[in-house]
Amino acid sequence: MTSMGIIILTGIRLPYVSLPTRISKRKGLIGFYIFGIAYGSAGVGCSAPIFLSVLFYAMAKGLIDGMLAFVTYAAGMGVPLVVTAVLVVGAKELVVRKIAKATLWLEKVSGILLVIVGLYLFYFYYSTYVA
C-alpha cells in the first residue's frame, strides 16, 4: 500500500492493459441486465474480500449481529452507488466536469491515505508479531 501511495503521489504511470470497447446501443431491461453483469464482473475483485470478511464475521456472530453486519455492508456498498447515479443523471455534464477537475486532488488524497494506511499496517504488524 505504501509503495502504491508513493507511486500515485509521484505521478508515475504504471503500464496497464486496455481492451478495445464499444458502447452498447441496447436499451431497456436487457441493457440494464448487461450493464449489471459487466459492472458486477468488474467490481467483484474489489468487493469480494470485504464481502467474504463480512460473511465470515456474520457466521461467527449471532443472527442479529450477522444481519446487522449485512445491512451495514449493503448500505455502505449501495448508498454511494445510488447517490452517484442520481447526481450524474440529475446534473449530467456538470457533475462529470466537476469530478474531472477534482481528479488530480482525489489522486493526491488517495495517495496520502495509501501511504498512511500502509505505514500503519507495517507498524501494527511489527508491534504485534515481531516485537
Buried (B, 14 or more C-beta within 10 A) or exposed (E): BBEBBBBBBEEEEEEEEEEEEEEEEEEEEEEEEEEEEEEEEEEEEEEEEEBEEBBEBBEEEEEEEBEEBBEEBEEEBEEEEEEEEEBBEEEEEEBEEEEEEEEEEEEEEBBEEBBEEBEEEEEEEEEEEEE
